[in-house]
Amino acid sequence: MSYTSVENDLLIMTESFLLQGKKIKEQEDKCLGEYGKAAFSNSTQPILNETTGQKFCPAFFDGFYCWPPTPADTLAVEPCPVYVAGFLEEQIYNYDKVFSQVKN
């Protein structure tokens, strides 16, 4: 079967969005498995580790990525998830969903 250029573009876009959905679901499942339902709340209250006395921001799933618990007053930064349409690998995605260019 031969496809037109438009049909081919639509197939590529559809495959891209299916992959995006699959990868986001993997992140969601990872977050649920590792951190439980609490990672899906909007709580920003620090968690106190009673053993070490250190405060942590809770794990959080933001709809794209599973952020692990992070020490309080620390900025969590990860490369943009390349499976999300429109995100570029050379950008940085942080906990506040702020994007910035990576400087080489």
Contact map, one row per residue, 1 for C-alpha under 8 A:
11100000000000000000000000000000000000000000000000000000000000000000000000000000000000000000000000000000
11110000000000000000000000000000000000000000000000000000000000000000000000000000000000000000000000000000
11111111000000000000000000000000000000000000000000000000000000000000000000000000000000000000000000000000
01111111000000000000000000000000000000000000000000000000000000000000000000000000000000000000000000000000
00111111100000000000000000000000000000000000000000000000000000000000000000000000000000000000000000000000
00111111110000000000000000000000000000000000000000000000000000000000000000000000000000000000000000000000
00111111111000000000000000000000000000000000000000000000000000000000000000000000000000000000000000000000
00111111111100000000000000000000000000000000000000000000000000000000000000000000000000000000000000000000
00001111111110000000000000000000000000000000000000000000000000000000000000000000000000000000000000000000
00000111111111000000000000000000000000000000000000000000000000000000000000000000000000000000000000000000
00000011111111100000000000000000000000000000000000000000000000000000000000000000000000000000000000000000
00000001111111110000000000000000000000000000000000000000000000000000000000000000000000000000000000000000
00000000111111111000000000000000000000000000000000000000000000000000000000000000000000000000000000000000
00000000011111111100000000000000000000000000000000000000000000000000000000000000000000000000000000000000
00000000001111111110000000000000000000000000000000000000000000000000000000000000000000000000000000000000
00000000000111111111000000000000000000000000000000000000000000000000000000000000001010000000000000000000
00000000000011111111100000000000000000000000000000000000000000000000000000000000000010000000000000000000
00000000000001111111110000000000000000000000000000000000000000000000000000000000000000000000000000000000
00000000000000111111111000000000000000000000000000000000000000000000000000000000001000000000000000000000
00000000000000011111111100000000000000000000000000000000000000000000000000000000001110000000000000000000
00000000000000001111111110000000000000000000000000000000000000000000000000000000000000000000000000000000
00000000000000000111111111000000000000000000000000000000000000000000000000000000000000000000000000000000
00000000000000000011111111100000000000000000000000000000000000000000000000000000001000000000000000000000
00000000000000000001111111110000000000000000000000000000000000111000000000000000000000000000000000000000
00000000000000000000111111111000000000000000000000000000000000000000000000000000000000000000000000000000
00000000000000000000011111111100000000000000000000000000000000000000000000000000000000000000000000000000
00000000000000000000001111111110000000000000000000000000000010011100000000000000000000000000000000000000
00000000000000000000000111111111000000000000000000000000000010111100000000000000000000000000000000000000
00000000000000000000000011111111100000000000000000000000000000000000000000000000000000000000000000000000
00000000000000000000000001111111110000000000000000000000000000000100000000000000000000000000000000000000
00000000000000000000000000111111111100100000000000000000001110000110000000000000000000000000000000000000
00000000000000000000000000011111111110100000000000000000000000000000000000000000000000000000000000000000
00000000000000000000000000001111111100000000000000000000000000000000000000000000000000000000000000000000
00000000000000000000000000000111111100000000000000000000000000000000000000000000000000000000000000000000
00000000000000000000000000000011111111100000000000000000001000000000000000000000000000000000000000000000
00000000000000000000000000000011111111100000000000000000000000000000000000000000000000000000000000000000
00000000000000000000000000000001001111111000000000000000000000000000000000000000000000000000000000000000
00000000000000000000000000000000001111111000000000000000011100000000000000000000000000000000000000000000
00000000000000000000000000000011001111111000000000000000011110000000000000000000000000000000000000000000
00000000000000000000000000000000000011111100000000000000000111000000000000000000000000000000000000000000
00000000000000000000000000000000000011111110000000000000000100000000000000000000000000000000000000000000
00000000000000000000000000000000000000011111000000000000000100000000000000000000000000000000000000000000
00000000000000000000000000000000000000001111100000000000010000000000000000000000000000000000000000000000
00000000000000000000000000000000000000000111110000000000110000000000000000000000000000000000000000000000
00000000000000000000000000000000000000000011111000000000110000000000000000000000000000000000000000000000
00000000000000000000000000000000000000000001111100000011110000000000000100000000000000000000000000000000
00000000000000000000000000000000000000000000111110000011110000000000000000000000000000000000000000000000
00000000000000000000000000000000000000000000011111001111000000000000000000000000000000000000000000000000
00000000000000000000000000000000000000000000001111111111000000000000000000000000000000000000000000000000
00000000000000000000000000000000000000000000000111111100000000000000000000000000000000000000000000000000
00000000000000000000000000000000000000000000000011111000000000000000000000000000000000000000000000000000
00000000000000000000000000000000000000000000000011111100000000000000000000000000000000000000000000000000
00000000000000000000000000000000000000000000000111111110000000000000000000000000000000000000000000000000
00000000000000000000000000000000000000000000000111011111000000000000001100000000000000000000000000000000
00000000000000000000000000000000000000000000011110001111100000000000001100000000000000000000000000000000
00000000000000000000000000000000000000000000011110000111110000000000111100000000000000000000000000000000
00000000000000000000000000000000000000000001111000000011111000000000111100000000000000000000000000000000
00000000000000000000000000000000000001100011111000000001111100000001110000000000000000000000000000000000
00000000000000000000000000000010001001100000000000000000111110000111110000000000000000000000000000000000
00000000000000000000000000000010000001111100000000000000011111000111100000000000000000000000000000000000
00000000000000000000000000110010000000110000000000000000001111111110000000000000000000000000000000000000
00000000000000000000000000000000000000010000000000000000000111111110000000000000000000000000000000000000
00000000000000000000000100010000000000000000000000000000000011111000000000000000000000000000000000000000
00000000000000000000000100110000000000000000000000000000000011111100000000000000100100000000000000000000
00000000000000000000000100110000000000000000000000000000000011111110000000000000100000000000000000000000
00000000000000000000000000110110000000000000000000000000001111011111000000000000000000000000000000000000
00000000000000000000000000000010000000000000000000000000001111001111100000010000000000000000001000000000
00000000000000000000000000000000000000000000000000000000011100000111110000000000000000000000000000000000
00000000000000000000000000000000000000000000000000000001111100000011111000000000000000000000000000000000
00000000000000000000000000000000000000000000000000000001111000000001111101110000000000000000000000000000
00000000000000000000000000000000000000000000000000000111100000000000111111000000000000000000000000000000
00000000000000000000000000000000000000000000010000000111100000000000011111000000000000000000000000000000
00000000000000000000000000000000000000000000000000000000000000000000001111100000000000000000000000000000
00000000000000000000000000000000000000000000000000000000000000000000011111110000000000000000000000000000
00000000000000000000000000000000000000000000000000000000000000000000010011111000000000000000011000000000
00000000000000000000000000000000000000000000000000000000000000000010010001111100000000000000011000000000
00000000000000000000000000000000000000000000000000000000000000000000000000111110000000000001111000000000
00000000000000000000000000000000000000000000000000000000000000000000000000011111000000000001110000000000
00000000000000000000000000000000000000000000000000000000000000000000000000001111100000001111100000000000
00000000000000000000000000000000000000000000000000000000000000000000000000000111110000111111100000000000
00000000000000000000000000000000000000000000000000000000000000011000000000000011111100111000000000000000
00000000000000000000000000000000000000000000000000000000000000000000000000000001111110111000000000000000
00000000000000010011001000000000000000000000000000000000000000000000000000000000111110100000000000000000
00000000000000000001000000000000000000000000000000000000000000010000000000000000111111100000000000000000
00000000000000011001000000000000000000000000000000000000000000000000000000000000011111100000000000000000
00000000000000000000000000000000000000000000000000000000000000000000000000000000000111110000000000000000
00000000000000000000000000000000000000000000000000000000000000000000000000000001111111111010000000000000
00000000000000000000000000000000000000000000000000000000000000000000000000000001110001111110000000000000
00000000000000000000000000000000000000000000000000000000000000000000000000000011110000111111000000000000
00000000000000000000000000000000000000000000000000000000000000000000000000000011000000011111000000001100
00000000000000000000000000000000000000000000000000000000000000000000000000000011000000111111100000111100
00000000000000000000000000000000000000000000000000000000000000000000000000001111000000001111110001111100
00000000000000000000000000000000000000000000000000000000000000000000000000001111000000000011111011110000
00000000000000000000000000000000000000000000000000000000000000000000000000111100000000000001111111100000
00000000000000000000000000000000000000000000000000000000000000000010000000111000000000000000111111000000
00000000000000000000000000000000000000000000000000000000000000000000000000000000000000000000011111000000
00000000000000000000000000000000000000000000000000000000000000000000000000000000000000000000111111100000
00000000000000000000000000000000000000000000000000000000000000000000000000000000000000000001111111110000
00000000000000000000000000000000000000000000000000000000000000000000000000000000000000000011110011111000
00000000000000000000000000000000000000000000000000000000000000000000000000000000000000000011100001111100
00000000000000000000000000000000000000000000000000000000000000000000000000000000000000000111000000111110
00000000000000000000000000000000000000000000000000000000000000000000000000000000000000000111000000011111
00000000000000000000000000000000000000000000000000000000000000000000000000000000000000000000000000001111
00000000000000000000000000000000000000000000000000000000000000000000000000000000000000000000000000000111
